[in-house]
Amino acid sequence: MKVFGRILTTVLVVSLMVFALACGDDDVSTGDGDSRPGDTQEEGDCAEDEVFNPVLEQCVSDDTSDPSDPSDPSDPSDPSDPSDPSDPSDPTDPTDPSEPTDPVDPGECGMGQLQGQTCGTNEGILIHADVTVSGIDCDGESFDLHTTSDENGFFHFDEVPSGTHTVTVTSGSFSGSQPITVTAGQTKDMFAAGKGACISADSVDIAVVSGEYDDIGSLLDSLQIEYDTVGSDGILSGFDTEDAAEFFMDLPRMQQYDIVFIACGGLWDQFDSMDFGDFDFDFGGLFPVPGGGDADIDTVKDNIREFVATGGSLYASDQSQAFIQKSIPEAVEFYQESQGSGGPRAGLSGSVTADVLSNQMQALLGSSTTELEYNMGGWAIATGGPAQATVHFQGDAPITDGTVSDAALMVSYDYPGGGDVIFTSFHN
């Protein structure tokens, strides 16, 4: 199953979507001045008893003076010490199981410990990632050990059979694997070896439909995540909407991707310019959608639904809410749905104090509230979702004649047996 978040402990929602908010140059703040684990330091800032952690980009306590620390580079019994003159193995290979300096004969099986830190595609801290160690134990049986990294990305396994195994880190759709060698009676510290346990940027295929306001592509670029631009709404972003129409009319092509991002814009309105609430006029075969090619609106809706049902994940922001509202209506409940795709777009510009409801977002932001700045009006308002949905941000949305209380400002929906659907009222 392809999963985009579960949520979004994925690098693409928990780690992505909190960077900016609605219709333009919007902003997120935690509402306090405290530093968070992501705050960075320079290597020269470290005190004498500290060392620079390149994954955290922070100074941490230097415990290398402990003679019992297997990661101490001055310890002649350290199997990862390339300066050990008795080590005939490759000095750059810290995981060579044939190293003769191990205090325990590698042929003698036993239990060791493993610890490290999970990181994203750009080697930044990745919180709440799933970590699995897979291999063969002392009895020749296969084993799998599981844990979850904490709010600083750290993880620890108390008992791991000695030998060379595979460590796999998973966050949403993304994953990354690497070999690691554990020695009986020792703690293998992946961080001390100079690298974290990172997810891979090319482990997921992503399609982006550009919009008028937010720029998902630049956000993915900043995280060093690869993607294909498959079209746009064609108004401000410079692409022909016919490309997007062809994409959504071609289900096998859609299913080549794990995730489809649809930025805020007017693409749906061009596909379905005769939207009468619960009724959508089918253009198929009659005449082209202006600027959008020969788009059959029913086929577009069916293809989006099938894409998610078969494991793909769909993200839509703000005025692209109709791709969810019309194709998978059970996923998210929208304000004034009966008035068509334009009905929910009633939010006024201004600041919204949002409650951070999900544990993942609270851990990421370090706060139970956040300020969302909507610098343009007309943003789409969601009101909730079914049991399979998770509301991550909730707040009172300002409208012309008052407010919509407890609006769902970010919602994820776990499609039964399929992928995920994500809506944000804000932009990225």
Secondary structure by P-SEA (a helix, b strand, c coil): cccccccccccccccccccccccccccccccccccccccccccccccccccccccccccccccccccccccccccccccccccccccccccccccccccccccccccccccbbbbbbbbccccccccbbbbbbbccccccccbbbbbbbcccbbbbbccccccbbbbbbbccccbbbbbbbbcccbbbbccccccccccccccbbbbbbccccccaaaaaaaacbbbbbcccccccccccaaaaaaaaacccccccccbbbbccccccccccccccccbbbbccccccccccccccaaaaaaaaaaaaaabbbbbbccccccccccccccccccccccccccccccccccccccccccaaaaaaacccbbbbbbcccbbbbbccccccccccbbbbbbcccccccccccbbbbbcccbbbbbbbcccc
